[in-house]
Amino acid sequence: MRRTLLCTLCMLMCMALSACTAAPAASPDPASIGSSSQSLTGTCTPDSDETDTLPDVSRDIPAYQPDVETPLSYEYDGAVLTANGLRHYSLQGYSIVYDPNLFTRQGWENGDAYLISEGNYLSVNRLNGMDAVTLRQGLILQEEIPDLGQQVQVGSGTYTAHTLVVSPQDGIYRQFWILELGPNSSLLVEQSYVMEDPNATQYQAIQKAMLDTLTLE
């Protein structure tokens, strides 16, 4: 999964660079746009061999902090449920609360994935050397998104983010949130769930609750 992610990130950066240097093209016809089989983060599937590794040393690496037990509350089926969550302090400069009884966390050089099963996950990736505008343009091209998305507030600090929704493909819903960390650094959050899964509504609620706990450290 990590190799797929790195290859796709490289493709995205090349596509974004080409888009910035090429002459402007006419806007595509929305009716001719289909969903892309490529995903920025690839298809997340559990891999027991994956372990946390140090991120890119070209930036400051936050000091290691152990996970802290933190309740995770979410609304589901008309009730407020609370899971025994953990706040994970990532080496990518953010923290987030997740339910370790439901999610398996995997880390790599530039990100983390919180996996339930194939197609059901939340991932967080830090992209150094790419600003939020370039990242958004690259995603729109790669995922063939027919609109420019919208600006929203996310996380515990009500951070400004740009969100994009991918046209459902193979019964999978995917949505991105892009946060600008600096002039040449961005944080990309991806939500994915299988719409026909009997637990899809609950997975969606928990993923959104996790996003509400996102904190930039």
N, C-alpha and C positions, 0 to 999 in steps of 0.2 A: 504493500500500500504506500509506503514511504517513497519508493522509487517512482511509482506512478505519479504521486503528488509532485515530486521535484521536477519530473519531466514536463508535467502540465503547467507548472509555474513558469518554467523556462519558455514554453510555448506562448503563454499569456503575455510575458514581458516582451517577447519578440513581436507578437501581434500588436501590442499597444504601441511599441516603438514605431512600427511600420505605419500604424494609423496616424501617429503624430507627424510623420515626415511626408506622408503621401498627400497628393492633392485631394481636396474635398470631393466626395462622391455624392451622387443623388441619393436621397433617402429611399430605403427599400420599401416595397409594397408590403404592408403588414399581412396581406392575404397569402403572400408567397413565403412567409417566414415559418419555419418549423422548429421544433425543439431540437437541441443539440445532444448528441450522444456523449459529448465530452463534459466532464465536470472538473472544476478547478481543483477539488480535493479528491477526485476519483471516487470509486465506490468503496465505502468504508466497511470492511469486514474484520472481525476480531482476529488478531494474530498474536499468539502468546509469546513470540520471539521479540516483539517490539518493546523497547525500553526507552526511557528518557535519555536524550543525549544533549550535549551542550549546544546552544544556538550559535548563530553567526557571531564570531568574536569581534566583528567590526563595529559593534555597538556595545554600550554598557550592559552588563549582565546583572540583573537584580540578585541580591543576596538570597540564598536558599531559605525558604520558610516551609515548615511542615504543614500538612493539611490540618485544618481546624474543624472540629465538629460544629456544624451550623444547621439549624432547621431550614428546610426548604418547603414553603407553603405554596399551594396552587389550587385553583378552582377547577372542579371537575364534577359533572353531573349534578350541578346545583349545590354542591357542598365544598367547603374549604378543607383540603387534606394537607397534612404535614408529614414530610418524610424526614428520616434521620440523615441529613445531608452532611457533606464535607465541603469546606471552602478550600479549593486548590489554588495555591499560589504558583503560577506558571513562570518559567524562566523567560517567557515572552513579554513580561511586564504587565500582566493582568492577573486578576483572580476571579473565580466563579464558583458558585455552589452547585453541586450535583449530588444525586442519590447513588451511592456506590452499590446499593442492592439492586439497582436497575441498570445502571450504566457501567461499562468497562472503559476506563480511561487509558488512552495510549498517547505517547508523546514522541515527537521527532525534532529535527533541528530547528524548524521554524513554526511549530504549531502543536496542537493537541486535538484529539478527537474523543468524544464521549459517546460510546457506542452502545446501542441496545441490541440491534440485530442488523442484518444486511438491509440497507436502505433507510434505517431508522437511526439517526445520529445528530449530534450537534458538534461542529468543529470550529476551532479558532486558530487562525494563522496570522503570523506577523510577516509582512512583506517589506523588507528594507530596500531602499533604492527605487521605490515606486510611490508616488503620491496618490491621494484618494481619487482625483479626477482621472488620472491615467488608468488606475485599477478599474474604475467604473466603466470607462470606455472599452477596456479590454474584455471585461465580463459581458458587456452588451454584445460585442462582436462574437466572442467565443460561444456564448449560450444562445445567440440569436434572439435576444430579448427585444420585443417590438416597441418598447417605450423606455423613457429615461428614468423611471422609478420616482421616488419622492424622498424628501428629507424628513426624518423623524427623530425623536428623543429616545434613547435606550440606556439601560444600565442603572446602577445605583446612583451614579452621579449625573443622571439625565444628560448623557453625552449626545452631541449631535452626530447623526449617522445618516448615510444614504442607503436606502433599501431597494432591492431589485427582486422581482418574483419571476422565476423561470417557468415557462409554459410546461405543465405537467407532461412527463414522458414515462411510458411504461408504468403508469399508475403511481408515480413518485412525485410528491410535492417538494419543491426546493425554493428557499428564499435566502438572500444574502443581505448582510448589513456591513457597510464599509465605514470605518472610523479613521479619521486622519490623526496620526500620532505626532507628525511633524512634517516639515517641507518634503521629505523624501522617505516617509515611513507610514505604513497603514496597517490597520488591524481588520481582518476579514472574518466575519462570523457566518457560518452556513448552517441552516436548519434543513433537515431532510426527514421525511417520513413517508411510509407506504400508505396511500390513502385507503386501500381496501383492507388494511390490517384491522382486525377486530378491536385493537387497542389504540387506533390512530388518534382518536380524540383525546385520550389521556396522554399519549406521547406528545402531542402538540401542546397541550396545556403545561406539561412539565418542562418542555424545551423553552417555552416563552417565560416561564417562571425563572429558569436558569438565566436567561438573557437579562431579566430584571435585576439579577444579582451581580452582573458584570461590573468589575471595578478596575480602573487603570491604576496600577501601582507605581 
